[in-house]
């Protein structure tokens, strides 16, 4: 089904300032709504999926919405061990993010009819139409990369630009203060061992998934240092 054009629906629910006065039940109030990001993300994906389902003309069950979003970006919304299945928790988390009254920059794009139905507001339809070219290119033009790849890239970039890594790369010695090593792994020198291990593990996986042998070697040295200097709590 082809999404309707804004001009065919604008008379149905005009807006006044930041308030939508559409005739459907609950409209999530909003602060300033940002334009779509140039990077793939689940919030923009969910709004675009609702548009493609004709959400400007009808109520859409959230399960149908989640399936459409999964169809557009299965690598982002699948089970870790079953890439052929949508992960309900990931989809629900994206919806919560879109509708979070304190943090979302997409508020006002969805109408809400109880816990299970959503519809695009006038502002939501306008947002989709204004940014149709970008959204189509990101979410309908091919494979949408998983969030894991983007997280990996961020972690690798951050760790390799840290003072601790640069010193080790130059000298082959990990002589920096423990606090500087903690900065590299986004924790504190006195963080519990469990926090240190979680940071080391996620960076190890990022390095291994991307074949970064130098970074993996640095993390092994860092792990040895942490095992010696961070007390078990």
Buried (B, 14 or more C-beta within 10 A) or exposed (E): EEBBEBEEBEEEBEBEEEEBEBEBEEBBEBBEBEEBEEEBBBBBBBBBBBBBBBBBBEBBEBEBBBBBBBEBBBBBBBEEEEEEEBBBEBBEEBBEBBBBEEEBBBBBBBBBEEEEBBBBBBBBBBBBBEBBEBBEEBBEEEEBBBBBBBEBEEBBEBBBEBEBBEBBEEEEEBEBEBEBBBBBBBBEBEBBEEBBBBBBEBBBBBBBEBEBEEBBBBBEBBBEBBEEEBEEE
